[in-house]
Amino acid sequence: MARAKQMQERRAKLKADAAGGDRVVATNRRARHDFEIIETLECGIMLTGSEVKSLREGKAQIAESYARIEDGELWLFQMHIPPWAFAVGFGSHDPDRKRKLLVHRHELDDLREQTKTQPLTIVPLKLYFKDGRAKVEIALARGRKQQDQRQAIAKRDAEREIARAVRSREKYG
């Protein structure tokens, strides 16, 4: 009897950990390749009900999206959230509409100042749920030229080779 109770408690604990943790819906892996990330920021996002349902199913694309400050508000453009299968007519949403990002005023002012003074872009890195709320991790980034991308890849490969050699030396040496 005690064994069954232990198993129940263990399952309940694992379920609580899974529910409480962050669940990533979409990532923008291309952004780290095309841009040099300067600063990251977590912000909320305003969504309709059917968009949340669609996100919970894990359907979203942020590869081509970007953020821009318009009229004192931060907006996310070109993020694609397909319509939820069971939302019809009035309940459905436009998949490619612009969505408002929720940030503090001082963070918005910092972003505005940095994008005005330098040639920087605001790109989303990942879309996830945190404590039941949809969040977007955005980054202030500088675009890389083709030559910079090649240098970054060469540098990463060199670091990987060095780490591999060190591990090999420790193992056999």
C-alpha positions as CSV (number, residue, x, y, z in Angstrom):
1,M,0.0,0.0,0.0
2,A,2.8,2.4,0.8
3,R,4.5,1.7,-2.5
4,A,1.4,2.7,-4.4
5,K,1.2,5.9,-2.4
6,Q,4.8,6.7,-3.2
7,M,4.2,6.2,-6.9
8,Q,1.1,8.5,-6.8
9,E,3.1,11.2,-5.0
10,R,6.0,10.9,-7.5
11,R,3.6,11.1,-10.5
12,A,1.9,14.2,-9.0
13,K,5.2,15.9,-8.4
14,L,6.3,15.2,-12.0
15,K,3.0,16.5,-13.3
16,A,3.3,19.7,-11.2
17,D,6.9,20.2,-12.5
18,A,5.8,19.8,-16.1
19,A,2.9,22.2,-15.7
20,G,4.9,24.9,-13.8
21,G,7.9,24.9,-16.2
22,D,8.4,27.0,-19.3
23,R,7.1,25.3,-22.4
24,V,8.7,26.6,-25.6
25,V,6.3,26.9,-28.5
26,A,8.6,28.4,-31.2
27,T,12.2,29.4,-31.6
28,N,14.0,31.6,-34.1
29,R,17.3,29.7,-34.5
30,R,18.1,31.7,-37.6
31,A,18.2,34.9,-35.6
32,R,21.4,33.9,-33.8
33,H,23.0,33.1,-37.2
34,D,22.0,36.3,-39.0
35,F,22.3,38.7,-36.1
36,E,24.7,39.6,-33.3
37,I,22.6,39.5,-30.1
38,I,23.3,42.6,-27.9
39,E,20.6,42.4,-25.3
40,T,17.6,40.2,-24.5
41,L,14.3,41.0,-22.9
42,E,11.3,39.0,-21.9
43,C,7.9,40.6,-22.7
44,G,4.2,39.6,-22.7
45,I,2.1,39.4,-25.8
46,M,-1.6,40.3,-26.3
47,L,-3.4,37.4,-28.0
48,T,-7.0,36.4,-28.7
49,G,-8.5,33.2,-27.3
50,S,-8.2,31.2,-30.5
51,E,-4.5,32.3,-30.8
52,V,-3.8,31.0,-27.3
53,K,-5.5,27.7,-28.2
54,S,-3.4,27.4,-31.3
55,L,-0.2,28.2,-29.4
56,R,-1.0,25.5,-26.8
57,E,-1.1,23.0,-29.7
58,G,2.5,24.2,-30.5
59,K,1.7,25.9,-33.8
60,A,3.5,29.2,-34.5
61,Q,6.2,30.5,-36.7
62,I,8.5,33.4,-35.8
63,A,11.3,32.9,-38.3
64,E,10.5,36.0,-40.4
65,S,9.1,38.2,-37.6
66,Y,10.5,41.4,-36.2
67,A,9.4,44.0,-33.7
68,R,9.0,47.8,-34.2
69,I,8.0,50.7,-32.0
70,E,5.0,52.6,-33.4
71,D,3.1,55.4,-31.6
72,G,4.8,54.7,-28.3
73,E,4.0,50.9,-28.3
74,L,6.0,47.8,-29.2
75,W,4.4,45.7,-32.0
76,L,5.4,42.3,-33.3
77,F,5.0,41.9,-37.1
78,Q,4.9,38.8,-39.4
79,M,4.5,36.2,-36.6
80,H,2.3,33.5,-38.0
81,I,-0.2,31.7,-35.7
82,P,-2.5,29.5,-37.8
83,P,-6.2,29.6,-36.9
84,W,-7.4,27.1,-34.3
85,A,-9.1,24.1,-35.9
86,F,-12.3,24.6,-33.9
87,A,-12.6,28.4,-34.2
88,V,-15.0,29.3,-37.0
89,G,-16.5,32.6,-38.1
90,F,-16.4,35.2,-35.4
91,G,-14.1,33.2,-33.1
92,S,-11.2,32.8,-35.6
93,H,-8.3,35.3,-36.0
94,D,-6.1,36.7,-38.8
95,P,-3.0,34.5,-38.7
96,D,-0.5,37.3,-39.7
97,R,-1.9,40.3,-37.8
98,K,0.5,42.5,-35.8
99,R,0.5,41.8,-32.1
100,K,1.2,44.1,-29.3
101,L,4.1,43.3,-27.0
102,L,3.8,44.3,-23.3
103,V,6.9,45.9,-21.8
104,H,7.5,48.4,-19.1
105,R,7.8,52.1,-20.1
106,H,11.5,52.4,-19.2
107,E,12.3,49.3,-21.2
108,L,10.4,50.7,-24.2
109,D,12.3,54.0,-23.8
110,D,15.6,52.2,-23.7
111,L,14.7,50.2,-26.9
112,R,13.6,53.3,-28.7
113,E,16.8,55.2,-27.8
114,Q,19.1,52.4,-28.8
115,T,17.4,51.7,-32.1
116,K,17.4,55.5,-33.0
117,T,21.1,56.0,-32.3
118,Q,22.5,52.8,-33.8
119,P,21.5,50.5,-36.7
120,L,19.8,47.9,-34.5
121,T,16.8,45.6,-35.0
122,I,14.4,44.0,-32.5
123,V,14.0,40.3,-33.3
124,P,12.1,37.6,-31.4
125,L,14.2,34.7,-30.2
126,K,11.6,32.4,-28.7
127,L,7.9,32.2,-27.9
128,Y,6.9,30.2,-24.8
129,F,4.5,29.8,-21.9
130,K,5.5,30.9,-18.4
131,D,3.1,30.3,-15.5
132,G,0.3,29.9,-18.1
133,R,1.0,33.1,-19.9
134,A,2.4,33.5,-23.3
135,K,5.8,35.3,-23.4
136,V,8.2,36.4,-26.1
137,E,11.9,36.7,-25.7
138,I,13.0,39.6,-27.9
139,A,16.6,40.7,-28.6
140,L,18.2,43.9,-29.6
141,A,20.4,42.8,-32.4
142,R,22.9,44.0,-35.0
143,G,22.8,42.4,-38.5
144,R,25.8,40.4,-39.6
145,K,27.2,40.6,-43.1
146,Q,28.1,37.5,-44.9
147,Q,31.8,37.8,-44.0
148,D,30.9,38.2,-40.3
149,Q,28.7,35.1,-40.4
150,R,31.6,33.1,-41.9
151,Q,34.0,34.4,-39.2
152,A,31.5,33.5,-36.5
153,I,31.1,29.9,-37.8
154,A,34.9,29.5,-38.1
155,K,35.3,30.8,-34.5
156,R,32.7,28.4,-33.2
157,D,34.2,25.5,-35.1
158,A,37.7,26.4,-33.7
159,E,36.3,26.5,-30.1
160,R,34.6,23.1,-30.6
161,E,37.9,21.6,-31.9
162,I,39.8,23.0,-28.9
163,A,37.2,21.6,-26.4
164,R,37.3,18.2,-28.2
165,A,41.1,18.1,-28.0
166,V,41.1,19.1,-24.3
167,R,38.5,16.3,-23.5
168,S,40.6,13.8,-25.5
169,R,43.8,14.8,-23.6
170,E,42.1,14.5,-20.2
171,K,40.6,11.1,-21.1
172,Y,43.8,9.5,-22.6
173,G,46.5,11.7,-21.3
